[in-house]
Amino acid sequence: MTDARLKFVLSTQGVQGSREQTLECVDPEPTGNSTVRDPAAACAALAKSGEAVFFALPNPDRICTQQYGGPQKARVTGTLDGKPVDKESSLTDGCRIAEWHAMQALFGDFGPDV
């Protein structure tokens, strides 16, 4: 089951500026209140990877490649399955890029293609 009420602000230092979008999923279908490009795909991405992206505890043994994926950033707030979400995502290293790719359906074309 995936119930979500999320708001996210996407920003970049480039010409795209910023934009705010919402996603609501109930069991895990999108509601009419969602403003993302493909709400069904975004709800599916949350069902598959949302727990790992938004709630995984930091792993001190995790090694992240030092690479830069772009100036895009996302701030996601709301709830996922009743748990509060407040997460900043960016493309500043390999681990963060992997998280961004897992949520690509949520962020849409506001970043690198997978």
Residue frames relative to the residue before (quaternion, step in Angstrom):
aa qw qx qy qz dx dy dz
M 1.0000 0.0000 0.0000 0.0000 0.00 0.00 0.00
T 0.0164 -0.7839 0.6207 0.0013 3.57 -1.01 0.80
D 0.0294 0.7602 -0.6467 0.0551 3.52 -0.63 1.21
A 0.0756 0.8163 -0.5635 0.1019 3.55 -0.68 1.06
R 0.0030 -0.7252 0.6883 0.0173 3.47 -1.26 0.68
L 0.1163 0.8265 -0.5277 0.1574 3.52 -0.05 1.35
K 0.1196 -0.7236 0.6734 0.0930 3.49 -1.24 0.67
F 0.0366 0.8067 -0.5896 0.0150 3.56 -0.95 0.74
V 0.2283 -0.7407 0.6226 0.1078 3.48 -1.18 0.81
L 0.1650 -0.7764 0.6060 0.0525 3.52 -0.76 1.15
S 0.0522 0.8073 -0.5848 0.0595 3.56 -0.87 0.91
T 0.0406 -0.7690 0.6374 0.0265 3.51 -1.32 0.38
Q 0.5116 -0.6350 0.4777 0.3268 3.53 -1.21 0.40
G 0.5799 0.6058 -0.3644 0.4049 3.60 1.26 -0.12
V 0.7864 -0.3667 0.2516 0.4288 3.53 -1.28 -0.36
Q 0.5706 0.6265 -0.3876 0.3628 3.62 1.18 -0.33
G 0.3482 -0.7503 0.5003 0.2561 3.62 1.16 -0.32
S 0.5515 -0.5814 0.4443 0.4005 3.57 -0.87 -0.96
R 0.0588 -0.7779 0.6229 0.0580 3.54 -1.29 0.33
E 0.2832 -0.7409 0.5892 0.1539 3.52 -1.21 0.64
Q 0.0031 -0.7907 0.6116 -0.0256 3.55 -1.00 0.88
T 0.2368 -0.7538 0.5925 0.1571 3.53 -1.30 0.30
L 0.0766 -0.7599 0.6429 0.0586 3.51 -1.29 0.48
E 0.0083 0.7639 -0.6451 0.0141 3.53 -0.94 0.96
C 0.0305 -0.7769 0.6282 -0.0298 3.53 -0.89 1.07
V 0.0381 -0.7645 0.6431 0.0236 3.53 -1.07 0.80
D 0.8860 -0.1646 0.0530 0.4303 3.50 -0.65 1.31
P 0.3363 -0.8007 -0.2803 0.4089 2.33 1.78 1.56
E 0.3069 0.7740 -0.5021 0.2337 3.60 1.04 0.68
P 0.4921 -0.6589 0.4726 0.3167 3.61 -1.04 0.70
T 0.3514 -0.6982 0.5760 0.2391 3.56 -1.21 0.54
G 0.6654 -0.5126 0.3774 0.3900 3.54 -1.31 0.15
N 0.5893 0.5904 -0.3637 0.4146 3.60 1.25 -0.17
S 0.5297 0.6490 -0.4025 0.3690 3.59 1.24 -0.12
T 0.1902 -0.8028 0.5582 0.0884 3.57 -0.96 0.87
V 0.4480 0.6738 -0.4754 0.3455 3.61 1.21 0.16
R 0.6704 -0.5318 0.3456 0.3851 3.57 -1.22 0.52
D 0.8024 0.0580 0.0002 0.5940 3.61 0.87 -0.93
P 0.1893 -0.8410 0.4951 0.1085 3.60 0.25 1.24
A 0.6210 0.5430 -0.3580 0.4374 3.62 1.00 -0.68
A 0.6667 0.4818 -0.2978 0.4845 3.60 0.95 -0.85
A 0.6422 0.5189 -0.3261 0.4605 3.61 1.01 -0.75
C 0.6441 0.4977 -0.3208 0.4842 3.62 0.98 -0.77
A 0.6386 0.5171 -0.3251 0.4680 3.60 1.02 -0.76
A 0.6373 0.5169 -0.3270 0.4688 3.61 1.01 -0.77
L 0.6384 0.5132 -0.3254 0.4724 3.58 1.02 -0.75
A 0.6475 0.5181 -0.3205 0.4578 3.58 0.96 -0.86
K 0.7048 0.4684 -0.2604 0.4647 3.59 0.99 -0.83
S 0.8620 0.1388 -0.0004 0.4876 3.59 0.71 -1.08
G 0.4287 0.7504 -0.4402 0.2436 3.60 1.21 -0.20
E 0.6430 0.5275 -0.3259 0.4495 3.58 0.91 -0.88
A 0.6949 0.4716 -0.2764 0.4672 3.60 0.87 -0.94
V 0.6919 0.4837 -0.2896 0.4511 3.60 0.91 -0.86
F 0.7968 0.3552 -0.1719 0.4577 3.58 0.80 -0.99
F 0.8211 0.2799 -0.1187 0.4831 3.63 1.06 -0.60
A 0.4343 0.7011 -0.4756 0.3060 3.63 1.18 -0.01
L 0.4340 -0.6786 0.5291 0.2667 3.54 -1.00 0.84
P 0.5733 -0.5918 0.4260 0.3737 3.59 -1.05 0.64
N 0.2388 -0.7564 0.5962 0.1244 3.54 -0.99 0.88
P 0.3443 -0.7757 0.4830 0.2157 3.62 -0.40 1.14
D 0.6746 0.4835 -0.2967 0.4724 3.62 1.20 -0.37
R 0.4639 0.6881 -0.4408 0.3421 3.61 1.28 -0.05
I 0.1665 -0.7744 0.6062 0.0719 3.53 -0.90 0.99
C 0.1113 -0.7988 0.5907 0.0225 3.56 -0.78 1.07
T 0.4602 -0.6702 0.5022 0.2946 3.56 -0.89 0.90
Q 0.3831 -0.7070 0.5477 0.2310 3.55 -1.08 0.73
Q 0.3126 0.7117 -0.5606 0.2855 3.51 -0.04 1.36
Y 0.3273 -0.7350 0.5656 0.1809 3.52 -1.22 0.50
G 0.1981 -0.8281 0.5187 0.0776 3.57 -0.67 1.11
G 0.7453 -0.3465 0.2187 0.5260 3.59 1.22 -0.16
P 0.6141 -0.6013 0.3867 0.3343 3.56 -1.29 0.27
Q 0.4422 0.7204 -0.4487 0.2899 3.62 1.22 -0.01
K 0.0313 -0.7673 0.6405 0.0036 3.53 -1.19 0.75
A 0.0943 -0.7714 0.6257 0.0680 3.54 -1.23 0.51
R 0.1246 -0.7438 0.6515 0.0825 3.56 -1.10 0.77
V 0.0854 -0.8082 0.5826 -0.0107 3.56 -0.54 1.24
T 0.0396 0.7834 -0.6177 0.0556 3.57 -0.85 1.03
G 0.4668 0.6630 -0.5062 0.2938 3.56 -1.23 0.44
T 0.5247 -0.6008 0.4737 0.3733 3.55 -1.05 -0.81
L 0.0821 -0.7451 0.6601 0.0487 3.51 -1.27 0.63
D 0.8286 -0.1108 0.0082 0.5488 3.56 -0.53 1.22
G 0.7415 -0.4433 0.2099 0.4579 3.55 0.96 0.95
K 0.6220 0.5220 -0.3430 0.4722 3.60 1.27 -0.10
P 0.4767 -0.6721 0.4744 0.3098 3.60 -0.96 0.76
V 0.1770 -0.7610 0.6192 0.0780 3.54 -1.09 0.85
D 0.1785 0.7239 -0.6556 0.1196 3.53 -1.02 0.91
K 0.2142 0.8007 -0.5063 0.2382 3.54 0.11 1.34
E 0.1942 -0.7361 0.6358 0.1271 3.52 -1.09 0.81
S 0.1057 -0.7808 0.6149 0.0341 3.54 -0.92 0.97
S 0.0307 0.7773 -0.6278 0.0284 3.51 -1.19 0.62
L 0.4654 -0.6660 0.5151 0.2731 3.53 -1.34 -0.08
T 0.3329 0.8128 -0.4268 0.2152 3.56 1.10 0.72
D 0.7902 0.0414 -0.0801 0.6061 3.61 1.23 -0.07
G 0.7360 -0.4568 0.2758 0.4167 3.56 -1.28 0.27
C 0.6489 0.5157 -0.3272 0.4538 3.61 1.00 -0.74
R 0.6763 0.4762 -0.2916 0.4805 3.58 0.94 -0.87
I 0.6105 0.5348 -0.3502 0.4676 3.59 1.06 -0.67
A 0.6416 0.5203 -0.3244 0.4609 3.62 0.98 -0.80
E 0.6401 0.5060 -0.3238 0.4789 3.61 1.01 -0.78
W 0.6306 0.5298 -0.3297 0.4614 3.59 0.99 -0.85
H 0.6630 0.5029 -0.3098 0.4600 3.58 0.90 -0.89
A 0.6265 0.5357 -0.3406 0.4523 3.61 1.03 -0.73
M 0.7506 0.3397 -0.1842 0.5359 3.59 1.13 -0.65
Q 0.2413 0.8140 -0.4998 0.1711 3.61 1.25 0.35
A 0.6418 0.5232 -0.3328 0.4512 3.63 0.97 -0.74
L 0.6304 0.5191 -0.3246 0.4773 3.57 1.15 -0.57
F 0.7534 0.4028 -0.2073 0.4766 3.57 0.87 -0.99
G 0.3501 -0.7689 0.4764 0.2434 3.59 1.21 -0.31
D 0.7848 -0.3251 0.2426 0.4686 3.55 -1.08 -0.73
F 0.4660 0.6788 -0.4421 0.3559 3.59 1.24 0.31
G 0.7532 0.2585 -0.1979 0.5715 3.56 0.69 1.06
P 0.7442 -0.4021 0.2699 0.4600 3.57 -1.25 -0.15
D 0.4692 -0.6485 0.5180 0.3018 3.53 -1.16 0.61
V 0.3717 -0.7065 0.5498 0.2458 3.56 -1.14 0.61
